[in-house]
Amino acid sequence: MIRKLTRQQLICHINLPIFSIISEEADLLGRECYVVGGFVRDIFLDRPSKDIDCVTVGSGIELAERVAKRLGRGAHLSVFRNFGTAQVKYRGMEVEFVGARKESYSHDSRKPVVEDGTLEDDQNRRDLTINDMAICLNRDRFGELVDPYHGMDDLEAGLIRTPLDPDITFSDDPLRMLRAIRFACRFGFKIVPETFESIARNRERIKIISGERIIDELNKIQLCERPSVGWILLQRCGLLQIIFPELQALSGIETKEGRGHKDNFVHTVTVLDNVCRAEREAGREPNLWLHWAAVMHDLGKARAKAWDEKIGWTFHNHDYLGSRMILPIFRRMKLPLGAEQKYVEKLVLLHMRPINLADEGITDSAIRRVLFDAGDDIDDLMTLCEADITSKIAEKVRRFLDNFKIVRQKMVEIEEKDRIRNWQPPVDGIEIMQRYNLSPSREVGILKDSLKDAILDGLCANDRDEALAFLDAKWKEISNG
């Protein structure tokens, strides 16, 4: 809900000790000073914000230094002289200080030539009208809203547009295209046609932006309430093909002999929204990497797609093919390698397993193997699998979800009985070598794998004495063979 506020009401929102100190120090320096950007926007959206941007006509660093000195021991000052900015952290708030500036760009770089400027110059260079409002902090104008591009009207109407010509705005700094899409997704706003058309025209300019900056925006889209909105906008304007072609490759429906498959891009973003909804309903914080697993879970379908004369379109082994795509995609897109990448890879590889259990019948052995392979990520895997049921046939959805409830209950029962989750063998490789006087060899591997399979298949209890008895019998079989 958008709130229209009078100057007096705005004063109430900025009536904080830190703003009073900023106001006094700016007046002592004889400089204009404003709080700008997201903090101002969020006042009207009635959203809490502790990140504050202040613009002053003059040196932002000098003002920050004076403010930090006034605040005393509880304040932490960081100065970034190369960028002409400074940050003051104080009691959970972060205040960024910058001098008002105007910028000019060369065609092949997003790094501008920066000059000192006025508030008007500073507002001209900003990305969107809703982020372009400023509230004066000087004593004689304290609480006065400066809104030259009618950002308040766009907030009320739920519109995303640029303050100036969007072709200039996006060509100068192409990251603003992703920010426009991100804010449309975050607030459920509509990008006005001329702005969206400009994004489509300037989409190739995104290639000059670093992967780190792009992935930062994509991560923020992923954490929105309905991230599908952002991904669909990226697809429609052509940016998706440039920054994530593997996801774009899922888009569209191919028909053969009158039989078509579903649009796997639409399916994918629906699964993502389903995961987000399941987290909210369970009262859980959003899991960014589970969201990435949802986006990537069917990437292998573009490579696996085949036509079978008898059964139509197939996507055999798309889970395996998709899991092999994760590492190179993480590298290219500057996503973190290591635990996060391995987590996504695991969920992509395993995402068909619980679905097959629900579809084909449930055996203890199959459940033990899923528990073993998923480990601590089993709950996330089940969330993804339940979100993956997107059929429009209500009876089919109900049947699968009912079966998943049975699978979950069986998992609880088997885990309590067999302790398979994060299972460690009751007899390890070193003890096997000592017991049978073996050096590292193929035989040791056979014994270890046989024991694991026997426990997972329920042929041997997850117990040391039974495991040793099983190994003795297996070693006799091997040595006599």
Secondary structure as GFF3:
##gff-version 3
##sequence-region A 1 481
A	DSSP	alpha_helix	7	13	.	.	.	ID=ss1
A	DSSP	alpha_helix	17	29	.	.	.	ID=ss2
A	DSSP	beta_strand	33	36	.	.	.	ID=ss3
A	DSSP	alpha_helix	38	44	.	.	.	ID=ss4
A	DSSP	beta_strand	51	56	.	.	.	ID=ss5
A	DSSP	alpha_helix	60	71	.	.	.	ID=ss6
A	DSSP	three_ten_helix	72	74	.	.	.	ID=ss7
A	DSSP	beta_strand	75	80	.	.	.	ID=ss8
A	DSSP	beta_strand	85	90	.	.	.	ID=ss9
A	DSSP	beta_strand	93	99	.	.	.	ID=ss10
A	DSSP	beta_strand	101	104	.	.	.	ID=ss11
A	DSSP	beta_strand	113	116	.	.	.	ID=ss12
A	DSSP	alpha_helix	119	124	.	.	.	ID=ss13
A	DSSP	three_ten_helix	129	131	.	.	.	ID=ss14
A	DSSP	beta_strand	134	136	.	.	.	ID=ss15
A	DSSP	three_ten_helix	139	141	.	.	.	ID=ss16
A	DSSP	beta_strand	145	146	.	.	.	ID=ss17
A	DSSP	alpha_helix	151	157	.	.	.	ID=ss18
A	DSSP	beta_strand	159	160	.	.	.	ID=ss19
A	DSSP	alpha_helix	166	172	.	.	.	ID=ss20
A	DSSP	alpha_helix	175	187	.	.	.	ID=ss21
A	DSSP	beta_strand	190	191	.	.	.	ID=ss22
A	DSSP	alpha_helix	193	201	.	.	.	ID=ss23
A	DSSP	three_ten_helix	203	208	.	.	.	ID=ss24
A	DSSP	alpha_helix	211	222	.	.	.	ID=ss25
A	DSSP	alpha_helix	228	237	.	.	.	ID=ss26
A	DSSP	alpha_helix	239	243	.	.	.	ID=ss27
A	DSSP	alpha_helix	245	248	.	.	.	ID=ss28
A	DSSP	beta_strand	255	256	.	.	.	ID=ss29
A	DSSP	beta_strand	259	260	.	.	.	ID=ss30
A	DSSP	alpha_helix	264	282	.	.	.	ID=ss31
A	DSSP	alpha_helix	288	296	.	.	.	ID=ss32
A	DSSP	alpha_helix	301	304	.	.	.	ID=ss33
A	DSSP	beta_strand	306	308	.	.	.	ID=ss34
A	DSSP	beta_strand	312	314	.	.	.	ID=ss35
A	DSSP	alpha_helix	318	332	.	.	.	ID=ss36
A	DSSP	alpha_helix	339	350	.	.	.	ID=ss37
A	DSSP	alpha_helix	353	360	.	.	.	ID=ss38
A	DSSP	alpha_helix	364	374	.	.	.	ID=ss39
A	DSSP	three_ten_helix	375	377	.	.	.	ID=ss40
A	DSSP	alpha_helix	378	387	.	.	.	ID=ss41
A	DSSP	alpha_helix	394	418	.	.	.	ID=ss42
A	DSSP	alpha_helix	429	435	.	.	.	ID=ss43
A	DSSP	alpha_helix	442	456	.	.	.	ID=ss44
A	DSSP	alpha_helix	464	480	.	.	.	ID=ss45
###
